[in-house]
Amino acid sequence: MSKVKFIFCTHNHQPIGNFGWVFEKAYQLSYKPFLNIISKHSDIKWNLHLSGILWEYLEKEHKEYVKNIKDLVENKKIEILSGGYFEPIMSSIPDRDKLGQIEKLTKYLKDKFGSNQANGMWLAERVWEPSMAKIFAKSNIKYTVLDDCHFANAGFNIDKLNGYYTTEEEGYKLNIFPISQKMRYLIPFSNVEETIEYFKYLIKESPIEDPVVVMADDGEKFGMWPSTYKHVYENKWLYNFLTALEDNSDIVETATFSEILELKKSSQRIYLPCSSYFEMSQWSLPFDHQENFEKVLSRNTCDIETKKFLRGGFWRNFLVKYEEVNNMHKKMLYISDKLEYLKENDKKSFKKAKDFLYAGQCNCAYWHGVFGGVYLPHLRNAIYSNIIKAENCFNKSMFKKPFWNIFDINCDNQDEYLYESKTQNIYVSAYCGGSIFEWDVFKINYNLLDVFTRRYEPYHKMLKENIDKAVIADDKSQVQSIHNDVVKVKEFGLEKYLVYDNYKRASLIDHFFSCDVEYDACVFGNYQEKGDFVSGKYEVKLVNMRKFLKKQAKLSLCRYGNVDGKNVKLVKEIFPLINGYHVDYSIKNNCSDNFEIYFAPEQMFAFSAKTGDDAGHLKNVEVWKRYDDYLKIEVELKLSEKCDLFVYPVETVINSDNGYERTYQGTAVIPLVRCSIEPGKDRKFSMETVVNFK
């Protein structure tokens, strides 16, 4: 009699920078109880992938977990998959780093569990591009797993997928197992009987003997996702499911990937397009197209045939959708290139720097979906911190003199201006308001301008429309997939914070306000911008290269623009200091009338957390200071004259697996410099921003 060959695979991962208590919670709620239960079912075979980050944590904190996995390996009850050690989106990193990341995790697994492991590969977020087949094959990877929607995108009928398929790139072959979305949604959210009935259906409908079906998904859905612990363990879903598999051994049999490779031939040769799992294709679309796509999906919910042909976006569009992602990504590529020079000249430093770089490639902060992703400052900070550590290794070995470097770092066909020294980096965009968009302080390995702009997200519409029906998020509600429409909130009143910026948050953003501008209007974006300088293009007049004497390594930026209909020339000159910068402003009235206005050059600071010092309308201030207890630094802003300051936190509203919540992104500090300028006259103003280490 025919049997379903069922491949049960879980993928466990926690991102670089995630809190220690989250690692421990995931272990206690998901990884540990899952292993304890499945280990007691001796007839069940299991496939497992853990990122290197998580293996490191378990080796340190829970050696018993690693030992128990080793016992299962020895008893041939489990197969362990390799992948990128720090769980990068493989298509987003250089080929040399792809090979290095896979080699690092494969070596760990083979050393720990034996040479017969790590023949397969988990692909982070199942983001596939055809060129990866060659890289994986060169890494001695025999197979990977991708969603059935990848196959649908290539014209396959997902109801008839079976076994595994073979693709190639330049003759380098790779086997691919399709993951059943049906199984992903059944397990563990539907009752056990429904899943067993689906196995019976597969036997009945399959044209071949012993059909193969794969369920491969996040291990955190077994206990860590909201409400699942009670469902999976207290209500014994996992125990009942595994018991049902054993009781129905006449129709279903668990298997490992490698067993299927040995038992069955490849179903056929295939070529899959660039794609990811279906939900990711929704999230990667531009905001307006994402909403339209979701409308199309809702209209075709019951039309299975139509849905098979629907396809969303491309993962790399996150680099367009979020400028912050692109900046982080291009910084990573830049440092990866730098390390190639280090490799040739200082192999010891290169080895250390390489691990920092790899950690800075962890995928979770490079995109946004149902989890916080790029919106979570602690994840972005961890990416920048590791990349800056890698750069620090390069500097200690290779760096000679501070200088202004000019090239198109963010690949938008416009040059940026990068001041690089052994103590700091200052990145300036001349065409986007003449702003500073990155400020790396090497002593603390921190980008003090890692601030996220407030944007509209399609799920904000659901929050607005259901705000009266929103419920406080807790872990006691009925078990559901994270892909659902329940509106849960961490606090009431979140609609007040659905504020959207019309410019990219950065430092030295040159506002002009009317003299009656109000604090709340500025905080919530209800003011009127009187000038056209905020996002305007500045001409670079002078760059004194490779000089470091105070006020000589100068970047001079100039723009002729309009303020309240009047022609104005604005010049700002940026002088790098040891750990900070000095800015001289000159505002010239080029028209025939006097004008009176507030000049308001915005500064942004990505502190580690919000405090009571991050909000207020301060009067007659000449020096502003803010201490960061976690970073052990004090940021000091010195003004050339006393003026008022608007200080406020920039906060976003995001949807996560636990509900809608407010997230602190950084602090805006805006001096209000009163300008009354006669025709042909200049108004001077200066600021100095420094970091003091405590």
N, C-alpha and C positions, 0 to 999 in steps of 0.2 A: 504494500500500500504506500502511496506517495505521502511524504512528510514535508512540512515547511521547515526549511533550514533558517532558523531565526538568529540573526546576529544582533546581540544586545550590547551597545557600546555607550559608555558615559565619558564625557569630557569635563574635567575639573580645572578651574583656573581662577586665580585672583590677580588683579592688576598690580603692577609696580606702583607704590605710593598708597595703596589701600591701607586702611587702619589695621593694626594688629588685632583689635577685637573683632573685626570683620572676618579675618582669616580664621580666628578661633571659633567664631559663631558658625561659619560655614563647615568647619570640621565637626563641631558637636552636633549640628542640626542635619548635616547631609553626609559628608564623607565617611565619618565613623559609623553611624547607624546603618548606612547602606552596605558597607563592607561587612559589618557584623552579621547582618541578615543573609546576604548572598553567600557568605562563607559557609553557612550552615546548610545550604542546599547543594549537596555534593554532586548532583546530576546537572547542575547549571554551569554553563560556560559563559564567560564574560570578557568583554574587551574594554580597555581603559586607556585614556590619555590624561596625563597631568602635565601642565606647563612646568618648565624648569623652576620658575619662581615658587610654585607650590611644592615641588619636590624639596627645594631648599628649606622651606618652612617646616615641612613634616619631618625632615631629617633632624632638624634642630629641636622641634617642640614635641613631636609624636613619633618617635622611632618605632614604636610598636606597630603603627600603621604600615610603615615601609617593610617591616619584618613579615607582617601578615600577607602583604602583597607578594613578597618573595616566596612564601610558602605556597601560595596559589599558583605561582609560576612553575615551581618545581613539581607540583601535582598536575600540571597542564590543564588548569581550570581557568586560566586567564591569559590574554595576549595584551601586551603593552605597546602602544603606538608612540612613535617619535613625533617630531614637529619642530617648529622654531622654539628655541629654548625660552625666550622671553615673549613668546606668543605675538610676533609681529604679523601685520597684514603683509604677506610675502610679496605681493605685487608692488608694494610701496617702497621697498628697500632695494639697494643695489644687489646685483647678482653675487658679488663677493660676500656680502653680508647674509644673503639667503643661505649660501653654502656653509658659512661659519655658524649660523644659528642652528641649522640642522645637525651639523657635525657635533656641536657642543652637547645637544640633548641626546643624540644617538650614542655618543661615547659614554655619557652618564648612565644611560639605561643598560647598555651592554655590559659595562663594568659592574653594575649593581645587580642585574637580573639575568645575565647570560647572553651569549652571542646569538641565540635564536629569537631574541626580542628586537623591537624597534625596526621591523621591516616595513611597517606601514607608517603613514603620516597623517596627523590631524592638521587640517588647513584652517587657520584662524578665521572665524566668521564665514568659512567656506567661500572666501573670495577667490575666484578662479580666473586665471588668464592663461591662454594656451601655451605661452612660452615657458610656463613653470614646469611642464612635463620634462623638459630637458634638464633643468636644475635638479629636480627630485630624482630623476634616474641617475644623474651623475653623483648624487648623494647615496646611492644604493638603496633608494626607497622603491619598493615593489608596487605599492598601492596607496591610494588615498580615498577619502569618502566625500561625496558631494551630494547635494539635495536633488530630489527628482525634478525640481523646477529647472535646474541646469539642463537636464535632458529635454524637458519640455521646450526650452528655449532653442534647442537644436532640432526641434520637430518630432521628437519621440513621443509616443503614447505612453504616459507614465503608468497607466494601468497594466501595461504589458512588459514593463521593465523586469529583468530577472538576472540574478547572479551579478557578474561584473563585466566591465567593458574595457577595451584597450585603446588608448590614444597614443600619439607620438608627436614629437617635435624634432625635426632634423634626424629622424630615425631613432631617437631615444624614446623607448617605450615606457608607458606607465599604465597600470590598471586602476580603474575607478569603480567603486561600489556606489550605487545610488541609495540615498537615504529616503525612506518613505515618509512624506509629510503626514500622511494618514496616521502612521504609527507614532510620529512625534506628537500629534494632537491627541491621540488616544491615551498615550502613556505619559503621566499617570492620572490624567484628568477624568477619564471615563472608567466605568466599572470593569472589573476583570472579565466578566462574562462577555462583554461587548468585544474585547480584544480577542478572546478565544474564538468567538464567532467569526471575526475577521480572518483568523488563520484558516478556519474551515472554508471560508469564501475563497481564499487564495488557492487552496487545493482544488476546489471545484472549478474555478475559472481558469486556472493555469493550463496552458497547452503542453507543458513539459512536466516531467517527473521531478519531485523534490524542489519546488520553487524556493528561491532565496529572498528574504526580506530583511532590511536593515533598519533598526531604530538606533540612531546615534544623535545624542543631544546633550545639553548641559546637565552635569550631575547635580547642580544646585537646584534644579526643579524637583529633586527628591528631598525636600525638607527645608531648603533655604528660601525658596520663593514664598511669598505671602500665603499663609494658611496651609502650606503643603506638609509641614511636619506632622500636624495632627492627622491629616488624611493618609499620608504614606506610612507612618509608623504607629501612631496611637490607634488609628482605625485599621491598621494592618494591611493597607493596600499592597505594599511590596511583598510582604509575606504571602498574602493570598495569591498574588500574581505568580510568584515563583512556584508556589505549591500547585497552582493550576497548570503551569507549564509541565511540571513533573507528572501530574495526574493525567495530562493529555499527551503523553509521550508518543502515543500512536499517531498523532497528527502534527506534532511540532517538536523540533529538536534544536537546542541551542548549539551554536558553533562559533568558532573564531574565524577571522578573516583569512588567515593563512590556510586553515583547513579547507575552506571553499576554493582557494586558489589551487590547492592540490587535487581536490575532488572533481572540480568542474573546469571545463574549457571556457575561455572568454566568449561572451555572447556575440560580440562583434567588435569591429574597429569603429571608433567614433571620433568626432571633433566637436568639442563644446565651445560656445562663445564665451566672452567675458561675462561673468554673472556671479551671483551670490545667492543665499537663501532668499525666499520671496519677500519677507518683511524688510530685509536690508535694501532690496530694490525699491521699496516704497520710501524708506527714510532718506535714501541718497538723492531723491529727486529735488529739484528746486522747490521752494516753499509753495508757490502757486500751483505748480504742476503736481505736487504731492497731494494737495487738496482735491484737484480735479481727478487724479488717478483713484483716490479713495472713493470719490463719487461714482466713478465707473465701476469699481469693485462692488460697491453696495447695490448698484442696479443689476449686477450679474451674479449675485450671491448664489442663486439657485441654478444658474446655467453653468454646469460643470465644464461643458465643452468650450464655451467662450472663455472661461477663466484660464483654461490651459494655454490660451494664446496671448494672454495679457502679460506684459512684461514692464517692469519699472525702470529704474535708473541704474547707474554704473557707480561702483564704490568710489572711484576716484573723483566723482563729482563733489564729495565732501571737501575736497581741496578748493573748490569754487564756492560752495555753499557757505563755508565758514573760513574767513580770511585768517583767523587764529590758527586753524588746523594747517593751512598752507604755510604760514610762517614757521610753525613748529616743525613741519615736515621738511621744508627747505633748509632750515637750520641743521636738522639731522643729516641731510645729504651733504651739506657743506662740511660738517665735521667729519663725516665718513671719508670724504675726499682728503681732508687734512691728515687723517690718520694713515693714509697710504704713504705720505711723505715720512711720517713717523716710523712706519714699518721698515722703511729702507735704511733708517739712520739710528733707531733706538728700539730694538726688538723687545727689551724688557718693559719699557714704558708703553710700547704698543700693546702688549698683552693685557696690561692693566686697563688701558684706555678702551680697548676693544670691548671688554665686558660692560663698561659704562655705556658705550655707544649702543650695544645690543639691548641693554635695559631701557635705553631711551627710545627704542623702537617698539616697545610694548603697545599693542593696538588700541587699547580701550579708550585712551584720551584723544584718539584721532578721528572719532566719529560720534554720532549721536542718534539714538533710536529710542527704545522704550526705557533703557537705563540712562543714567546721567551723562556718561561719556565725557565729551569735551567740555561740558558745562561744569564739571566737578573740578574745582581749583586744585585740590590735593593730588588728583591724577595728572593734571597738566604740570603742576610744579615738580612732580617726580620725574616726568619726561625731561623737562628743561634741566633739572638738577643733574641728572645722569649725563645728558649731552654736554653740559657745561663742565662737569668733572672730566669727561673725555677731552674736552678742549684744554682744560687745565693741565692735563698730562702732556699734551702737545706743547703748550706754552713753556712748561718747565724745562722741556728738552730742546725745543726748536726756536722759541720766540727770541727776537733780537731787539727791535725798537718799536715803540708805539707809532701808529700811522693811521691815516684815513685810507680805507680801501674802497674802491669804487667798482661795483659790478651789480648785475641784476640778480640778486640773491633769491627773490621770490618768483622769478621766471614769468614776469608780466610784461617783458619788453621795455622796462624802464629801469635805469640804474638807481640803486640805493647807495647810501654813504655809510660805511661801517668804520667806526673808530675802534681800533683793537689795541689793547695794551695787556700787560700782565695782571692788572688789577680789575679791569672792567672792559665791557663792550658797550658801545652806544650806536644803535642802528637808526638811521634817519631816512625818512621818505620825503623827498623834495616835492613830489607831485601829489602827495596826499596831505596837504596842509603844512608841509615843512615840519612834520611831526617826528618825535622820537617814538618808535614802536617796539623797541627792545632795549632793555638796560640790564646787562648781566653783571653781577657783582661776584667776582671769583672767590673772595674770602668765604662767602657763605653759599657759593654755587647756586645762585638764585637769580631769576629774572624778575626784577621788580616792576616790570611792565607786562606781566602775564595776566592781563585783564580781559574779560570777555564782554563784548558789546551786547546790549539788550536788543533782542530780535523777536519778531513774531514767529511763533511756531504753530503749525496747524492744530495741535492739540489745545492751544489756548482758546480756540473757538469752542471746543467742547466744554472747557472750564467755564467760559462766559455764559454759555447757553444753559448750563446745569448747575450754576452756582447756588441756586436755592435748594437744590436736591443733593448737594455734596455732603459727604459724610467724613468724619474724622477717621483717618487711616489707623487700622490696628491689625493684629494678626489672628483675629477670631472669626473673621467672616468666612463664608463658604469657599471651599477651594475652587480656584479658577486659574486658567492660563493667564500669563501676563499680557497676552494679546486680547484684551477685552475692553469694554466701554464703560466700566464702572468708574465714577468720578469720586476719588478719595483725595482728601487734602490733609496736610500736616497741621494747618491752622486755618481759621476762617479769616476772610478779608483779603485773600490773595489777589482778587481782581484789581485791587488798588495798585498793585505792583506790576501790572501788565503794561509796562512802559517800553517804548521802542525808540532807540537812538537813530538819528538820521546821519550819523557819521561814525567812523571807526574810533573806538576809545583808545587814546594814546596820550602822550605828553607833548606840550607846546602846541596844543590846538588853540588857535587864535580867534576867540569870540569877540564880538562887539555887541553889547547890550544897551538898551535904553536905560537912562539913569533912574527909572522907577521899577526896574526889574525886581521881582520878589524871589525869595529863597525857594519856596515850594514850587514855583513855576519852573525854576531851574532843575530842581530834583526830579520832577515828574514830566519834564520835557514840554511844558506849556508856554515857554517863552518865545519871543520872536528874535531870530538871528538878524542883526542889522547889517552885518558884513558878508562878504563872499570869500572869506579867507579859510574857513574851517576845513574844507576839502579841496581848496584851490591848489593850483600848481605854483610852486616857488622856483625861481631861477637861482641856481647856485653861482654866486659871483666869485667866490674865492675859496680855495682849499689849500692851506699851507701843509704840504705833505711832510710826514716824518719829522715833526717837531713836537717836543713835549714840554717846553718851558711854559709856565702858566700864561694863559691868554695868547698863546702863539699857535697852538695846533687848532686853528680856527676854521669852522665851516660857516660861511656867510650865505644867507638865504634872503631873497628879495621877491616881493610880489607887488605889482600895481593892481589895486582892486577898488571896490566900491564899499563905502560905509554910509548907509542911509542915503544912497544916491549921490554921494560925494566921492571924488577921486582921491584915493589915499595910496601912498607908498609906504609899505611896511618892510623894514629890514630887521632880521634877527641874526645874531652872530653867536654861535655855540662854541664855547671853549671848554674842552674836557679838563677835568681836574684829576687828582689821584683816584678818588672814589666819589665821583659826582661830576657836575658840569655847571658852568656859569653861562648865562644868556643875557646879552645886551639887546634891547629893543629900541628901535627908532620908528616913530609914526609921523609921517609928514602929510600935512594938509595941502593938496595940490589944486584945490579949488579956490574960488574967490570969496567964499563965505566962511565965517567961523562955524565950528560945530562942537557940540558938547556930547560926550558919549562915555560909556564904560568900556575900556579895553580889558578883556578878561582872558588871559592866557592859561588854559586849563592844564593842570598836572594830574597824572594818574599814578597810583601806587598800589601794587598788588600785595598787600599785607597778608600774613598767614591767616588772620581771622579778624572779624569785626569787633570793635570795642566802643565804649562810650565816647571816645575821642573822634569818631568818624562821622559825626553829624553836628551841624550848627552854623549859624550866621555869626561870625566872629567880627568884632569891631576894632578898628585902628590897630591892626596887627603888623608888626615888622618882621617877626620871626615866628614860624610855626614848626612845632616838633611833634613827632609821633613815634612812640616806642613800640617795638614788636617783641613781645616776651619770648615767643618761640624762636625767632631768628636771632635774638640777642643783638638787635641793632636799633639805632635811632635814626630816622629820616628827618633831616632839618632843611627847612626852606627859609632862606633869607631874602627879604625884599629890600629894594633900594629906598623905599619910602613906606610909611604907614598907610595901610588901606584895609578895607573890609575883605573878609574871606568867606566864600561859600564852601563848606566842607560837607560832603554827603557820601554815603555808601552807594555803590552801583550794585544792584541786586537783580537777579533774574528769577523767573518762575519756570521751573522745569517739572516735567512729568517723569516719574521713576517707577520702578516696580512696586514701591511702597506708597505711591500717590504724589500729588502735586505738592511742591515745596518751594520756599524762597531760599536762594543761594547767594551768599556774598561773593562778589567778584573782585572788588577793589574799592579804593577810596578816591574820589575826585576832590581836588583842592584848587579853587578858582579865585585868584585875586581880582578884586574889582578896582581897577586903576582909573580914577576919574580923569578924563581928558577934555580940556577946553583949548582948542588949537586954532590959532589965527591963520589966515591964508599964507601959504609959503613957509610956515613954521614947523619945527619938529617937536615931538614929545618923546622924552627919553624915559626908559624904565629898565631895571635890571633885576634878575633873579639868580639865586645860587642854590643848587640842590646838592646836598652831600649826605653820605651815609657815615654815621659814627658807630663804631663797634664797642659794645659794652661788655 
